[in-house]
Amino acid sequence: MAAKKAAAKKAPAAKKAPAAKARKPNASFMKEMTPSAALAEIVGTKPLPRTEVVKKLWAYIKKNNLQDAKNKRQINADDKLKPIFGGKKNVTMFEMTSLVNKQLS
């Protein structure tokens, strides 16, 4: 009788969802690229994947408080960023990525 009660209290086994496939990074993003001289002043001279270049650029922007206070999507250029941004005083974060890509080879 005790065996029946123990079996009755046992919760049914939960069905496991099929394991999600690990997302593979796009090879073009992971390809190491050499930064231009202007960009190298911020991220260094050794070849890096685009993702790392953008990470280092954001670290520089935050360290030097270059995000616009009112509109955080705007980046205010300092003397090192102006050549990368094509001479513009400020750009949006979306413009920034396209301008940075032009600085990589």
C-alpha positions in Angstrom: 0.0 0.0 0.0 2.9 2.4 0.8 4.3 1.7 -2.7 1.1 2.9 -4.3 1.0 6.1 -2.3 4.6 6.9 -3.2 3.9 6.3 -6.9 0.8 8.5 -6.7 2.7 11.4 -5.2 5.5 11.4 -7.8 5.1 14.1 -10.3 5.1 13.2 -13.9 8.5 13.7 -15.6 8.7 17.1 -17.3 9.2 16.9 -21.1 12.5 18.5 -22.1 12.4 20.9 -25.0 14.9 20.0 -27.8 18.2 21.6 -27.1 18.6 24.9 -29.0 21.4 24.9 -31.5 24.4 27.0 -30.4 24.4 30.1 -32.6 27.5 30.2 -34.8 29.0 33.7 -35.2 29.2 35.1 -38.7 32.7 34.5 -40.0 32.9 38.0 -41.6 32.4 39.6 -38.1 35.0 37.4 -36.6 37.6 38.0 -39.3 40.5 40.0 -37.9 40.9 43.4 -39.6 43.7 46.0 -39.3 42.6 49.4 -38.0 43.6 52.7 -39.8 46.1 54.9 -38.1 43.4 57.2 -36.6 41.5 54.2 -35.2 44.7 52.6 -34.0 45.1 55.5 -31.6 42.0 54.2 -29.7 41.9 50.4 -30.2 45.6 49.6 -30.8 47.5 48.6 -33.9 47.1 44.8 -33.8 44.4 43.2 -36.1 41.0 42.7 -34.3 37.6 41.4 -35.2 35.0 44.1 -35.8 33.1 43.1 -32.7 36.2 43.8 -30.5 36.9 47.1 -32.3 33.4 48.3 -31.5 33.7 47.1 -27.9 36.9 49.0 -27.4 35.5 52.1 -29.0 32.5 52.0 -26.7 34.8 51.6 -23.7 36.7 54.7 -24.9 33.5 56.7 -25.4 32.2 55.8 -21.9 35.6 56.4 -20.2 35.8 59.9 -21.7 32.1 60.6 -21.2 31.4 61.3 -24.9 27.8 60.2 -25.0 25.4 63.2 -25.3 23.8 63.9 -21.9 20.3 64.4 -23.3 20.3 61.9 -26.2 22.4 58.9 -25.3 22.3 57.7 -29.0 24.5 60.7 -30.0 28.3 60.4 -29.7 30.2 63.7 -29.3 33.6 63.5 -31.0 36.8 64.5 -29.3 40.1 65.2 -31.1 40.8 61.4 -31.5 37.3 60.5 -32.8 36.8 63.4 -35.3 39.1 61.8 -38.0 37.2 58.5 -37.6 33.8 60.2 -37.8 34.8 62.0 -41.0 35.3 65.4 -39.3 31.8 65.4 -37.8 31.3 66.8 -34.3 28.7 64.2 -33.4 27.2 61.1 -34.9 24.5 58.6 -33.9 25.6 55.2 -32.6 24.3 53.7 -35.8 26.3 56.0 -38.0 29.3 55.3 -35.9 29.4 51.6 -36.8 29.4 52.3 -40.5 32.1 55.0 -40.2 34.2 52.6 -38.1 33.9 49.9 -40.8 35.4 52.3 -43.3 38.5 52.6 -41.0 39.1 48.8 -41.1 41.0 46.9 -43.8 
